[in-house]
Structures are given as C-alpha cells and as structure tokens.
Amino acid sequence: MSRNTSTTESSRPKRVSKAAFKRSLRIFRYVWPYRVKFSVGMLFLFLSAFTFMTFPGLLGRLIGGEEVTDSPIDQFFQLENIDQVALLLVAAFALQAFFSFMRIYLFADVTERAIAQLRMDTYNHLIQLPMAFFHKERVGELNSRISNDISQLQDTFMTTLAELVRQVVIIIFGVALLFFYSVKLTLVMLVSLPVMMIAAFFFGKFIRGLSKETQAELAASQSVVEETLIGIQTVKAYANEWLERKRYGDRTERVREVAMRGAKWRGAFASFIIFGLFGAIVLVIWYGVRLKNEGEIGLDVLTSFILYSAFVGGSIGGVADVFGRVQKAIGATENLFDLLEQQPEQVSISKAGTERAAGTLRGDVSFDKVGFAYPSRPDKQVIDALSFHVPAGQRVAVVGPSGAGKSTITSLLLRFYDPNTGSVLIDGKPVQDYDLTELRSEMALVPQDVILFGGSIEENIRYGKPNATHEEVIAAAQKANALEFIESFPEGFETLVGERGVQLSGGQRQRIAIARAILNDPRILILDEATSSLDAESEQAVQKALDNLMVGRTSLIIAHRLSTIRKANKILVIEHGSLVEEGSHESLMALPNGVYRNLSELQMLDLADDASLS
C-alpha cells in the first residue's frame, strides 16, 4: 500500500491557458449527436428568458394604474386597462412555467445521454491503457476522474450552462429595454459596469486555478480511502486505524483549506458585486425620482426601470458565481483530457476472445538477447541479454533468487511491456507483429495472488470464456479439482465470492483461477508462483489441477518452491536478469556450486528446520 501522501505530479494543478480553454470545448462533441434536442432546449431557454423579462414592464404598468395612457408597455401590447395587464401577467407566468419545464427536461435528457457516453469512453479508454500507466498512477485518483470530474461536468451541462446563457440573455435584453424606457437613467446605471466586468475577468482567471487544485486534492484524498480499503487486512493486523485516520484527516483538511480559500475569494468578489450593484440601484432610484419630479417620466416607467435594473444587476452578480462554476468545469475537463490523451494499447474492446479461433498459435516461445528496464527506473537493468527457447507443448520452469527478473519475463511475454533491446518471439515471429488482443487471448496467467471479481463463482470461471455454457463451466471446474468444494456451498456455482474473492480460501481462489484458464483453452500457459503461498494440503490439490491444465500446452512456470518443478522438461536459472544455468533437475543438481543446487539445498535446510520445530 502506497504511503505517499504528497500530491502526484499528474494531479498538481496547472495554469489554464487559452489553449486549455479551447481544448476543453472538445467536450461538446458529446452533445453534438443530440444537437437538435439541445437546440430546442436553447430555444425554450430564450423563450423563458424573454417571457421572464415582460414581468417588470407589466408590473410597472399595473402599479401605474388607470391614469397611465401612453406607457411603452401599452404601446407594445395595446393594453387599455389594468384588468388586461393582470391577465397578461398571469399568461406570462404560465408560459414562463411551461418554457422552464421544457428547457429543464430537454437539457437533462441531453446531459444524461452525453455524460453516459463520456463515462463509457473514459472507462473504455482507461482499461486500454498499458500496464506502465497503472504502475505510476493511483487507483483512487483514476476513480476520481470518472466520478468527481464527470459529475462536475454533469452539473455544468444540466444547470450551469443554461444558467449562464439565461443570465447573459437577461443582461442583453434587459439593457436594451432600459434604453427603451430611459436613455439618461440607463447611462447612469451603466457607469459601474466596466469596473465589475474587469473584476470578473481577473477573478475568473484566479478561481480557475483554485478549482482545479481542489479537484486534485479531492482525488488524492480518495486515493487514501481506496488504498486503505484495499489493504484493510494489513491496516487491522498492525492496528494502524489511527494512522489511516490521520492520513485521511490530513488530506481532508487540505481539501477544506483549498476549498475555503476559493470560497473566501468568491465571497469577497460577490460582496464587491453586491455593493456595486446596490450602489448603482440607489443611484438610479435617486436620479429617477428627480426625473419623475421634473415630469420627464411617469411612475410606471420608473417602477419598470427599477425592476429591470434589479434584474440586470442580479444577473450580472449571478454571472460571477456561474462563471466560477464554469471555471471548475474547465478544470475538470482538462483533468479528463489529460487521461483521455494517454496513448492506449491497440486492443479490441468489442467482444475480444469470445469468437477466438482455436489453435492459431503453436506456442513456440523464444527470447533473443532481450534487455529491459522499467520506464520508472531506466537506470536499473532488470533483464540483460536474456536468451532461451521453449518448444511448443513443453513445460519450462524459471527459477532464481528474488529480484532476478522472473516475473518480468511474464510481463514481456504478455506484452505488458516491450523489450528495450532484443526480441520476444512466438512461433518465430516478434510479439509486436501479432494483434495484441489475439496474442493475449492465446495465453492464460495464473498468478500467485489471485484477484477474483465480486460476482459468483460461475461468473469468475466464465471470465476465461464469456460465451461458455454452464456445462463447459462445470467441466472446467472438475478439471481444476474445484467441483467438490463448489458443490459443497448451498448456492453452488451461484455462490458470491465477495470483494476480491475474500469469501474463499487461497487454495480455492487458485483453483477458480485454474478453472478460468482451462475454460480459456490457451496455447501458452504462464504460472507465476501459483502455489507458493499455499499450505501443503492446498498445494497438493492445486498442483493436481495444474498438472491437468498443463497437458498439451506450452507452460512457463515461474517458481520459488523447487519441489513443484521437477516434472518440467527444462529448468532455466535466472540471476540478475541473465540466464546462468539451463537443464533438467538432475543435471543442474550435478553442477558443483551451481545456483540451482544452492537454492535447492537452502530450501531443504528450511524444510528440515520446520520439521524439527514442529
């Protein structure tokens, strides 16, 4: 479990430039398939805003009373009395309600469809990324990209974007109406606008960085939760609940601090806007009363103008908050595109493996002067000029001390990584020349630590062949020596294995993994320390299942317990990434001071010590 509590490079906030803003607009390609419905929603949005803007004019006319005969609103609607004004107000509110409902419904429909596709594309892209990516990223932060960042965009498309457009329409239409009612009063009101607009520009640029930093800190806090829950057994075994509480508390406090810094600046800006707006409204009222007293305008015009000023002022103030939310969405979009622009592997995510043609490979494996260093440690050569040959259908064991590079051979064969030098060949052809999905579908891996998915036993076995019949699943379980314990459960194959398979023992999980590999029917089988963590009884059961599985297949056995590999056709001894010995068990034991012989003798001593202690 990673103990790194510092923000990773990938999650540190970056300055958002104009290029980043343009880049974020690519998110609208998810709305494009629903452009007609989105356009209709925008039409209802405009109609709603226009209907809303009739309220101040009609209310001013209603307050003006019967004595008003030449009001602008009378001229536009041809009104004759306050009864007609009241009816028109009711009709305006009814239309406003209908337009608002249609706008909300249509935007919600488009948003849910677009966000669902975005979630799918992000997830599909994520699972196609190479293992090198997952080795340097934290699961919690990746999960945050799919949950928090996309939820931020969902809120933006559903409400924030519509609110921004609505506020802009109200401001533009409202200012036009203000000029229509009184040019003098409008010029007085607009004196304060440039100051507030400049302030809004600089505020938006600043709050954008804070919003992205908040998202990054939230992702880091989720990583702590993810790591703790994955390693909960270790946490409890060491009684380190207090430590995890402190780690999460520190992260949560950091999220709060960054969020409060943003809230402080948003609050300061909102206060400035409110002060400026109400100051402008007071100035307008004062000047408007003077114009009324001088007979230039009537009570109805003054009332309507004050209401329109309040509407426009409120919209300008609201734009600041909406603009802040848009900046947060831009930050979330940039995080997502950082992920989506990672180079994926060339794998198929349609129905790979379900219709695989059997026997497309013979299974002849060769390493030809292979050299490799992990991208995260380029100065550390893990495999050095390694060459060996595994004929098709043979069992070859790979042994050596810890850190010798045994598991790296597995990663290179599965093309989790490509070699820096030399070639990995299958049937005489470099693995890079094969379609990656077809290549991996011809292989099966049984690792030391089997991770099962949180479904039923049958679903986990069928993972090796998703279109397998129930009878095929039963046959695979029987060959894996797993049928007896599966049928001992009340639910049989429908038994839920729990998160990561915690409801099953280590030996049972291993046999489920073997059944999965049998169902897959691979040409090349890779056993990576498949029995090293089992007790003697479980190891015997699993070994029988492995013997069944290896029949007729090319088998590469990465082993620590040398007692499990004596049936191998050949044993390769790896040390410091190089092949130092090769041969059968008997020939290697005959080598004086040989690496294999020393390893075997050390294990025999360990077994003798264990026997004497028992």
C-alpha positions as CSV (number, residue, x, y, z in Angstrom):
1,M,0.0,0.0,0.0
2,S,1.5,3.3,-1.0
3,R,2.4,5.6,1.8
4,N,2.9,8.6,-0.4
5,T,0.8,11.5,0.9
6,S,2.0,14.2,-1.4
7,T,0.1,15.2,-4.4
8,T,1.3,13.4,-7.5
9,E,2.7,15.2,-10.5
10,S,-0.3,14.2,-12.6
11,S,-2.7,15.8,-10.1
12,R,-1.0,19.0,-9.5
13,P,-2.9,22.0,-10.8
14,K,-1.6,23.6,-14.0
15,R,-2.2,27.0,-15.2
16,V,-5.2,27.1,-17.5
17,S,-4.3,28.9,-20.7
18,K,-6.4,29.9,-23.7
19,A,-5.3,26.8,-25.4
20,A,-6.6,24.8,-22.4
21,F,-9.9,26.6,-22.7
22,K,-10.2,25.7,-26.4
23,R,-9.2,22.2,-25.6
24,S,-12.0,21.9,-23.0
25,L,-14.5,22.9,-25.7
26,R,-13.9,19.4,-27.2
27,I,-16.3,18.1,-24.6
28,F,-19.1,19.5,-26.7
29,R,-18.6,16.7,-29.2
30,Y,-20.6,14.6,-26.8
31,V,-23.5,17.0,-27.1
32,W,-23.3,17.1,-30.9
33,P,-25.2,13.9,-31.6
34,Y,-28.2,15.4,-29.7
35,R,-27.8,18.9,-31.2
36,V,-31.4,19.1,-32.4
37,K,-32.8,18.4,-29.0
38,F,-30.2,20.7,-27.4
39,S,-31.1,23.5,-29.9
40,V,-34.8,23.1,-29.0
41,G,-33.8,23.3,-25.3
42,M,-31.9,26.5,-26.1
43,L,-35.0,27.9,-27.9
44,F,-37.1,27.2,-24.8
45,L,-34.4,28.8,-22.7
46,F,-34.6,32.0,-24.8
47,L,-38.4,32.0,-24.7
48,S,-38.3,31.5,-20.9
49,A,-35.9,34.5,-20.5
50,F,-37.9,36.7,-22.8
51,T,-41.1,35.8,-21.0
52,F,-39.4,36.5,-17.7
53,M,-38.4,40.0,-18.9
54,T,-42.0,41.0,-19.5
55,F,-42.7,40.9,-15.8
56,P,-41.1,44.3,-14.8
57,G,-42.9,46.1,-17.6
58,L,-46.3,44.7,-16.9
59,L,-45.9,45.2,-13.1
60,G,-44.9,48.8,-13.7
61,R,-48.0,49.3,-15.8
62,L,-50.1,47.7,-13.2
63,I,-48.7,50.0,-10.4
64,G,-49.2,53.0,-12.7
65,G,-53.0,52.4,-12.6
66,E,-55.7,53.6,-14.8
67,E,-54.4,57.1,-15.3
68,V,-51.5,55.8,-17.5
69,T,-52.4,56.2,-21.1
70,D,-49.1,56.4,-23.0
71,S,-47.0,53.8,-21.4
72,P,-44.4,51.9,-23.5
73,I,-46.0,48.6,-22.4
74,D,-49.4,49.9,-23.6
75,Q,-48.0,50.7,-27.0
76,F,-46.4,47.3,-27.4
77,F,-49.3,45.1,-26.1
78,Q,-52.2,47.5,-27.0
79,L,-53.5,47.5,-23.4
80,E,-56.5,49.5,-22.3
81,N,-56.9,48.8,-18.6
82,I,-55.3,47.1,-15.6
83,D,-57.6,44.0,-16.0
84,Q,-55.9,43.3,-19.2
85,V,-52.5,43.9,-17.6
86,A,-53.3,41.4,-14.8
87,L,-54.4,38.7,-17.3
88,L,-51.3,39.3,-19.3
89,L,-49.2,38.8,-16.2
90,V,-50.9,35.5,-15.4
91,A,-50.4,34.3,-19.0
92,A,-46.8,35.4,-18.9
93,F,-46.2,33.3,-15.7
94,A,-48.0,30.3,-17.2
95,L,-45.8,30.5,-20.4
96,Q,-42.7,31.0,-18.2
97,A,-43.6,27.8,-16.2
98,F,-44.1,25.8,-19.4
99,F,-40.9,27.1,-21.1
100,S,-38.9,26.4,-18.0
101,F,-40.2,22.8,-17.7
102,M,-39.3,22.1,-21.3
103,R,-35.9,23.6,-21.0
104,I,-35.0,21.7,-17.9
105,Y,-36.4,18.4,-19.3
106,L,-34.6,18.7,-22.6
107,F,-31.3,19.8,-21.1
108,A,-31.5,16.9,-18.6
109,D,-32.1,14.4,-21.3
110,V,-29.2,15.6,-23.5
111,T,-26.9,15.9,-20.5
112,E,-27.6,12.4,-19.2
113,R,-27.1,10.9,-22.6
114,A,-23.8,12.9,-23.2
115,I,-22.5,12.2,-19.7
116,A,-23.3,8.5,-20.0
117,Q,-21.3,8.3,-23.3
118,L,-18.4,10.3,-21.7
119,R,-18.3,7.9,-18.8
120,M,-18.2,4.9,-21.2
121,D,-15.5,6.5,-23.3
122,T,-13.4,7.4,-20.3
123,Y,-13.7,3.9,-18.8
124,N,-13.1,2.2,-22.2
125,H,-10.0,4.3,-22.7
126,L,-8.8,3.6,-19.2
127,I,-8.9,-0.1,-19.4
128,Q,-7.0,0.0,-22.7
129,L,-4.0,1.9,-21.2
130,P,-0.8,-0.1,-20.8
131,M,0.4,-1.5,-17.5
132,A,3.1,1.1,-17.3
133,F,0.4,3.7,-16.8
134,F,-1.2,1.8,-14.0
135,H,2.1,1.3,-12.3
136,K,2.7,5.0,-11.9
137,E,-0.9,6.1,-11.2
138,R,-3.0,5.7,-8.0
139,V,-6.4,3.9,-8.3
140,G,-8.2,6.5,-6.1
141,E,-7.2,9.4,-8.4
142,L,-8.2,7.5,-11.5
143,N,-11.6,6.7,-9.9
144,S,-12.0,10.4,-9.1
145,R,-11.6,11.2,-12.8
146,I,-14.6,9.0,-13.6
147,S,-16.7,10.1,-10.6
148,N,-16.0,13.6,-9.3
149,D,-14.8,15.3,-12.6
150,I,-17.5,13.8,-14.7
151,S,-20.1,14.7,-12.1
152,Q,-18.8,18.3,-12.2
153,L,-19.4,18.3,-16.0
154,Q,-22.8,16.8,-15.5
155,D,-23.8,19.7,-13.2
156,T,-22.4,22.2,-15.8
157,F,-24.3,20.8,-18.7
158,M,-27.6,20.4,-16.8
159,T,-27.7,23.7,-14.9
160,T,-24.7,25.9,-15.1
161,L,-24.5,26.3,-18.8
162,A,-28.2,27.0,-19.1
163,E,-28.0,29.5,-16.2
164,L,-25.1,31.3,-17.8
165,V,-26.9,31.7,-21.1
166,R,-30.1,32.8,-19.3
167,Q,-28.2,35.4,-17.3
168,V,-26.5,36.7,-20.5
169,V,-29.8,36.9,-22.3
170,I,-31.4,38.8,-19.4
171,I,-28.5,41.2,-19.3
172,I,-28.5,41.9,-23.1
173,F,-32.3,42.1,-23.3
174,G,-32.6,44.0,-20.1
175,V,-30.1,46.7,-21.1
176,A,-31.9,47.1,-24.4
177,L,-35.2,47.6,-22.5
178,L,-33.6,50.0,-20.1
179,F,-32.5,52.2,-23.1
180,F,-36.1,51.9,-24.4
181,Y,-37.5,53.2,-21.2
182,S,-34.9,56.0,-20.4
183,V,-31.6,56.7,-22.0
184,K,-30.5,59.0,-19.2
185,L,-31.2,56.5,-16.4
186,T,-29.5,53.7,-18.4
187,L,-26.3,55.7,-18.9
188,V,-26.2,56.4,-15.1
189,M,-26.7,52.7,-14.3
190,L,-24.0,51.5,-16.8
191,V,-21.3,53.7,-15.3
192,S,-20.5,50.9,-12.8
193,L,-20.5,48.0,-15.3
194,P,-16.9,48.3,-16.7
195,V,-15.4,48.1,-13.2
196,M,-17.3,44.9,-12.3
197,M,-16.6,43.3,-15.7
198,I,-12.9,43.8,-15.4
199,A,-13.0,42.4,-11.8
200,A,-15.0,39.4,-13.0
201,F,-12.3,38.7,-15.7
202,F,-9.4,38.6,-13.3
203,F,-11.4,36.8,-10.6
204,G,-12.4,34.0,-13.1
205,K,-8.7,33.5,-14.0
206,F,-7.7,33.2,-10.4
207,I,-10.6,30.9,-9.2
208,R,-10.0,28.5,-12.1
209,G,-6.6,27.5,-10.7
210,L,-8.1,27.1,-7.2
211,S,-10.9,25.0,-8.5
212,K,-8.5,22.6,-10.3
213,E,-6.4,22.4,-7.2
214,T,-9.5,21.5,-5.2
215,Q,-10.3,18.7,-7.6
216,A,-6.7,17.4,-7.4
217,E,-6.7,17.4,-3.6
218,L,-10.1,15.6,-3.6
219,A,-8.7,12.9,-5.9
220,A,-5.7,12.5,-3.6
221,S,-8.0,12.0,-0.6
222,Q,-10.0,9.4,-2.5
223,S,-6.7,7.6,-3.1
224,V,-6.2,7.2,0.6
225,V,-9.7,5.7,1.0
226,E,-9.0,3.3,-1.9
227,E,-5.7,2.2,-0.5
228,T,-7.0,1.8,3.0
229,L,-10.0,-0.4,1.9
230,I,-7.8,-2.5,-0.4
231,G,-5.3,-3.1,2.4
232,I,-7.8,-3.2,5.3
233,Q,-6.4,-6.6,6.4
234,T,-2.9,-5.1,6.8
235,V,-4.3,-2.0,8.5
236,K,-6.1,-4.0,11.1
237,A,-3.3,-6.5,11.5
238,Y,-0.9,-3.7,12.5
239,A,-3.7,-1.8,14.5
240,N,-3.0,1.2,12.3
241,E,-6.5,2.5,12.1
242,W,-5.2,5.7,13.8
243,L,-2.6,6.2,11.1
244,E,-5.1,5.8,8.3
245,R,-7.5,8.2,10.1
246,K,-4.6,10.7,10.4
247,R,-3.7,10.3,6.7
248,Y,-7.3,10.8,5.6
249,G,-7.8,13.6,8.1
250,D,-4.7,15.4,6.7
251,R,-5.9,15.0,3.2
252,T,-9.5,16.1,4.0
253,E,-8.1,19.1,5.8
254,R,-6.1,20.0,2.8
255,V,-9.2,19.8,0.6
256,R,-11.1,22.0,3.1
257,E,-8.3,24.6,3.1
258,V,-8.1,24.8,-0.7
259,A,-11.9,24.9,-0.9
260,M,-12.2,27.6,1.7
261,R,-9.5,29.7,0.0
262,G,-11.7,29.6,-3.1
263,A,-14.8,30.3,-1.1
264,K,-13.1,33.3,0.6
265,W,-12.2,34.8,-2.8
266,R,-15.7,34.0,-4.3
267,G,-17.3,35.6,-1.2
268,A,-15.1,38.7,-1.5
269,F,-15.9,39.1,-5.1
270,A,-19.7,38.5,-4.6
271,S,-19.6,41.1,-1.8
272,F,-17.9,43.6,-4.1
273,I,-20.5,42.9,-6.8
274,I,-23.4,43.3,-4.4
275,F,-22.1,46.5,-3.1
276,G,-21.5,47.9,-6.5
277,L,-24.9,46.7,-7.8
278,F,-27.0,48.1,-4.9
279,G,-25.0,51.3,-5.0
280,A,-25.9,51.6,-8.7
281,I,-29.6,50.8,-8.0
282,V,-29.6,53.5,-5.3
283,L,-28.1,56.0,-7.7
284,V,-30.7,55.0,-10.4
285,I,-33.6,55.4,-8.0
286,W,-32.3,58.8,-6.8
287,Y,-31.9,60.1,-10.3
288,G,-35.1,58.5,-11.5
289,V,-37.1,60.2,-8.7
290,R,-35.6,63.5,-9.8
291,L,-36.7,62.8,-13.5
292,K,-40.2,61.9,-12.3
293,N,-40.4,65.1,-10.2
294,E,-39.4,67.1,-13.3
295,G,-42.1,65.3,-15.3
296,E,-39.8,63.5,-17.8
297,I,-41.0,60.0,-16.8
298,G,-44.1,58.6,-15.1
299,L,-44.4,56.3,-12.1
300,D,-45.0,53.2,-14.3
301,V,-41.7,53.9,-16.2
302,L,-39.8,54.5,-13.0
303,T,-41.1,51.3,-11.4
304,S,-40.4,49.2,-14.5
305,F,-36.9,50.7,-14.9
306,I,-36.0,50.0,-11.2
307,L,-37.2,46.4,-11.6
308,Y,-35.3,45.9,-14.9
309,S,-32.2,47.4,-13.2
310,A,-32.6,44.9,-10.4
311,F,-33.0,42.1,-12.8
312,V,-29.9,43.1,-14.8
313,G,-27.9,43.8,-11.7
314,G,-28.9,40.4,-10.2
315,S,-27.9,38.7,-13.4
316,I,-24.5,40.4,-13.5
317,G,-23.9,39.4,-9.9
318,G,-25.1,35.9,-10.7
319,V,-22.8,35.6,-13.7
320,A,-19.8,35.8,-11.3
321,D,-20.9,32.7,-9.4
322,V,-21.9,30.9,-12.6
323,F,-18.6,31.9,-14.2
324,G,-16.8,30.4,-11.2
325,R,-18.6,27.1,-11.7
326,V,-17.7,27.2,-15.4
327,Q,-14.1,27.5,-14.4
328,K,-14.3,24.5,-12.2
329,A,-15.8,22.6,-15.1
330,I,-12.9,23.6,-17.3
331,G,-10.5,22.3,-14.7
332,A,-12.4,19.0,-14.6
333,T,-12.4,18.8,-18.4
334,E,-8.7,19.4,-18.5
335,N,-8.1,16.6,-16.0
336,L,-10.2,14.2,-18.1
337,F,-8.4,15.1,-21.3
338,D,-5.1,14.5,-19.6
339,L,-6.4,11.0,-19.1
340,L,-8.0,10.6,-22.5
341,E,-4.9,11.7,-24.3
342,Q,-2.8,9.0,-22.8
343,Q,-1.7,6.6,-25.5
344,P,-3.7,3.3,-25.3
345,E,-2.7,-0.2,-26.3
346,Q,-4.0,-1.5,-29.6
347,V,-6.6,-3.8,-28.1
348,S,-10.1,-4.6,-29.1
349,I,-12.9,-3.8,-26.6
350,S,-15.8,-5.2,-28.7
351,K,-16.0,-8.9,-27.9
352,A,-12.4,-9.9,-27.9
353,G,-11.8,-13.6,-27.3
354,T,-15.4,-14.7,-27.5
355,E,-15.1,-15.9,-31.1
356,R,-11.4,-16.9,-31.0
357,A,-10.4,-19.5,-33.5
358,A,-8.7,-22.4,-31.7
359,G,-5.1,-23.3,-32.4
360,T,-4.0,-20.1,-34.2
361,L,-0.6,-20.4,-32.4
362,R,1.6,-23.4,-31.9
363,G,3.1,-21.9,-28.8
364,D,6.9,-21.9,-29.6
365,V,8.4,-19.2,-27.3
366,S,11.9,-17.6,-27.7
367,F,13.8,-14.8,-26.0
368,D,16.6,-13.5,-28.2
369,K,19.1,-11.3,-26.4
370,V,16.3,-9.4,-24.6
371,G,17.2,-6.4,-22.5
372,F,14.7,-4.4,-20.4
373,A,14.5,-1.7,-17.8
374,Y,11.2,-0.4,-16.4
375,P,10.3,3.1,-17.5
376,S,10.1,4.3,-13.9
377,R,13.7,3.0,-13.3
378,P,15.5,3.4,-16.6
379,D,18.9,3.1,-15.0
380,K,18.1,-0.3,-13.4
381,Q,18.6,-3.1,-16.0
382,V,16.1,-5.9,-14.9
383,I,16.7,-8.2,-17.9
384,D,20.1,-8.3,-19.5
385,A,20.8,-10.1,-22.9
386,L,18.5,-12.9,-22.0
387,S,18.1,-15.8,-24.5
388,F,16.2,-19.0,-24.2
389,H,13.9,-21.3,-26.2
390,V,10.7,-23.1,-25.1
391,P,9.5,-25.6,-27.7
392,A,5.7,-25.8,-28.3
393,G,4.0,-28.0,-25.8
394,Q,6.9,-28.3,-23.3
395,R,7.0,-27.3,-19.6
396,V,9.8,-25.0,-18.8
397,A,10.4,-23.7,-15.3
398,V,12.1,-20.4,-14.5
399,V,13.8,-20.1,-11.1
400,G,16.1,-17.8,-9.3
401,P,16.5,-15.6,-6.3
402,S,14.1,-12.8,-5.5
403,G,14.6,-9.8,-7.8
404,A,16.2,-11.9,-10.5
405,G,13.7,-10.8,-13.1
406,K,11.5,-13.9,-13.3
407,S,8.1,-12.1,-13.2
408,T,9.4,-9.5,-15.7
409,I,9.7,-12.3,-18.2
410,T,5.9,-12.9,-17.8
411,S,5.3,-9.2,-18.4
412,L,7.3,-9.2,-21.6
413,L,5.6,-12.3,-22.9
414,L,2.2,-10.8,-22.3
415,R,3.4,-7.6,-23.8
416,F,2.6,-5.5,-20.7
417,Y,5.9,-4.0,-21.7
418,D,8.1,-4.3,-24.8
419,P,11.8,-5.1,-24.6
420,N,14.3,-2.2,-24.9
421,T,16.7,-4.5,-26.9
422,G,16.4,-7.9,-28.5
423,S,13.2,-9.7,-29.4
424,V,10.5,-11.8,-27.8
425,L,9.4,-14.4,-30.4
426,I,6.3,-16.6,-30.6
427,D,6.4,-19.2,-33.4
428,G,9.4,-17.4,-34.8
429,K,7.6,-14.1,-35.1
430,P,8.2,-11.0,-32.9
431,V,5.3,-10.5,-30.5
432,Q,4.9,-6.9,-31.8
433,D,3.8,-8.3,-35.1
434,Y,0.7,-10.0,-33.6
435,D,-2.6,-8.4,-32.9
436,L,-2.4,-7.7,-29.2
437,T,-5.9,-8.9,-28.4
438,E,-5.4,-12.2,-30.3
439,L,-2.0,-12.7,-28.8
440,R,-3.2,-12.4,-25.2
441,S,-6.3,-14.5,-25.9
442,E,-3.9,-17.4,-26.7
443,M,-2.4,-17.1,-23.3
444,A,-3.5,-17.6,-19.7
445,L,-2.0,-16.4,-16.5
446,V,-2.4,-18.0,-13.1
447,P,-0.7,-15.6,-10.6
448,Q,0.3,-16.1,-7.0
449,D,-2.2,-13.6,-5.7
450,V,-5.5,-14.4,-7.5
451,I,-7.9,-11.4,-7.5
452,L,-11.5,-12.5,-8.2
453,F,-14.3,-10.2,-9.2
454,G,-17.1,-9.6,-6.8
455,G,-19.7,-11.8,-8.5
456,S,-20.5,-15.5,-8.4
457,I,-18.1,-18.4,-8.8
458,E,-19.6,-19.2,-12.2
459,E,-19.1,-15.6,-13.4
460,N,-15.5,-15.7,-12.3
461,I,-14.8,-19.0,-14.1
462,R,-16.6,-17.8,-17.2
463,Y,-14.3,-14.8,-17.3
464,G,-12.0,-17.1,-19.3
465,K,-14.6,-17.6,-22.0
466,P,-17.6,-15.2,-21.6
467,N,-19.8,-17.2,-24.0
468,A,-19.2,-20.6,-22.4
469,T,-22.1,-22.8,-21.5
470,H,-22.9,-23.9,-17.9
471,E,-21.8,-27.4,-18.9
472,E,-18.4,-26.1,-20.0
473,V,-18.0,-24.2,-16.8
474,I,-18.7,-27.4,-14.8
475,A,-16.2,-29.4,-16.9
476,A,-13.5,-26.7,-16.3
477,A,-14.2,-26.7,-12.6
478,Q,-13.9,-30.5,-12.5
479,K,-10.5,-30.5,-14.3
480,A,-9.3,-27.8,-11.9
481,N,-10.1,-30.0,-8.9
482,A,-12.6,-27.4,-7.8
483,L,-16.0,-29.0,-8.4
484,E,-16.2,-30.7,-5.0
485,F,-15.8,-27.6,-2.8
486,I,-18.0,-25.6,-5.2
487,E,-20.9,-28.1,-4.8
488,S,-20.4,-28.1,-1.0
489,F,-21.7,-24.5,-0.9
490,P,-25.5,-24.1,-0.6
491,E,-25.6,-21.9,-3.7
492,G,-23.1,-23.9,-5.7
493,F,-21.8,-22.1,-8.7
494,E,-24.0,-19.1,-7.8
495,T,-22.1,-18.5,-4.5
496,L,-20.8,-15.0,-4.3
497,V,-17.1,-14.8,-3.8
498,G,-17.1,-11.4,-2.1
499,E,-14.9,-8.4,-2.7
500,R,-11.6,-9.6,-4.4
501,G,-12.7,-13.2,-3.5
502,V,-12.4,-12.8,0.3
503,Q,-15.1,-15.4,0.9
504,L,-12.9,-18.2,-0.5
505,S,-9.6,-19.6,0.8
506,G,-6.3,-19.1,-1.0
507,G,-6.4,-22.6,-2.4
508,Q,-10.0,-22.2,-3.5
509,R,-9.2,-19.0,-5.3
510,Q,-6.3,-20.6,-7.0
511,R,-8.4,-23.4,-8.3
512,I,-11.1,-20.9,-9.6
513,A,-8.3,-19.2,-11.5
514,I,-7.1,-22.5,-12.9
515,A,-10.7,-23.4,-14.0
516,R,-10.8,-20.0,-15.7
517,A,-7.6,-20.8,-17.5
518,I,-8.8,-24.2,-18.5
519,L,-12.0,-22.7,-19.9
520,N,-9.9,-20.2,-21.9
521,D,-8.0,-23.2,-23.5
522,P,-4.8,-21.2,-24.2
523,R,-1.8,-22.4,-26.2
524,I,0.6,-20.7,-23.8
525,L,0.2,-21.1,-20.0
526,I,2.0,-18.8,-17.5
527,L,2.2,-19.9,-13.9
528,D,3.6,-17.1,-11.8
529,E,4.4,-18.6,-8.3
530,A,0.9,-20.2,-8.5
531,T,1.4,-22.4,-5.3
532,S,4.0,-20.5,-3.3
533,S,1.5,-19.1,-0.8
534,L,-0.5,-22.3,-0.1
535,D,-0.3,-24.8,2.7
536,A,0.7,-28.4,1.9
537,E,-2.8,-29.7,1.6
538,S,-4.0,-26.9,-0.7
539,E,-0.8,-27.1,-2.7
540,Q,-1.4,-30.7,-3.4
541,A,-4.9,-30.1,-4.7
542,V,-3.8,-27.1,-6.8
543,Q,-0.8,-29.0,-8.2
544,K,-3.1,-31.8,-9.4
545,A,-5.2,-29.1,-11.1
546,L,-2.2,-27.5,-12.7
547,D,-1.0,-30.9,-14.0
548,N,-4.3,-31.2,-15.8
549,L,-4.1,-27.7,-17.1
550,M,-0.6,-28.0,-18.5
551,V,-1.3,-31.1,-20.6
552,G,-0.6,-30.3,-24.3
553,R,0.3,-26.6,-23.7
554,T,3.4,-24.6,-23.7
555,S,3.9,-23.9,-20.0
556,L,6.2,-21.3,-18.5
557,I,6.4,-22.0,-14.7
558,I,7.8,-19.2,-12.5
559,A,8.5,-21.0,-9.3
560,H,10.0,-20.4,-5.9
561,R,9.3,-23.8,-4.4
562,L,11.6,-26.1,-6.4
563,S,9.7,-29.2,-5.4
564,T,6.9,-28.2,-7.8
565,I,9.0,-28.1,-11.0
566,R,10.8,-31.4,-11.1
567,K,8.5,-32.6,-13.8
568,A,9.5,-29.7,-16.1
569,N,11.2,-30.6,-19.4
570,K,13.7,-27.9,-18.7
571,I,14.7,-25.5,-15.9
572,L,16.1,-22.0,-16.6
573,V,18.0,-20.4,-13.7
574,I,17.9,-16.6,-13.8
575,E,20.2,-14.4,-11.8
576,H,20.5,-10.6,-12.1
577,G,18.4,-10.8,-15.3
578,S,20.6,-13.2,-17.1
579,L,20.4,-16.9,-17.8
580,V,23.2,-18.6,-15.7
581,E,22.1,-22.3,-15.8
582,E,19.9,-24.4,-18.0
583,G,18.9,-28.1,-17.9
584,S,16.9,-30.8,-16.1
585,H,16.6,-31.1,-12.3
586,E,19.2,-33.9,-12.3
587,S,21.7,-32.2,-14.5
588,L,21.5,-28.9,-12.5
589,M,21.9,-30.7,-9.2
590,A,25.0,-32.3,-10.5
591,L,26.7,-28.9,-11.0
592,P,29.1,-28.2,-8.1
593,N,28.4,-24.8,-6.5
594,G,25.6,-24.3,-9.0
595,V,23.0,-21.6,-8.3
596,Y,20.1,-24.1,-8.7
597,R,21.8,-26.6,-6.4
598,N,22.4,-23.9,-3.8
599,L,18.8,-22.8,-3.9
600,S,17.6,-26.4,-3.6
601,E,19.9,-27.2,-0.6
602,L,18.8,-24.0,1.1
603,Q,15.1,-25.0,0.7
604,M,15.9,-28.5,2.0
605,L,17.5,-27.0,5.1
606,D,14.5,-24.7,5.7
607,L,12.2,-27.7,5.4
608,A,14.3,-29.7,7.9
609,D,14.2,-26.8,10.3
610,D,10.5,-26.5,10.0
611,A,10.1,-30.2,10.6
612,S,12.3,-30.1,13.7
613,L,10.4,-27.2,15.2
614,S,7.1,-28.9,14.6
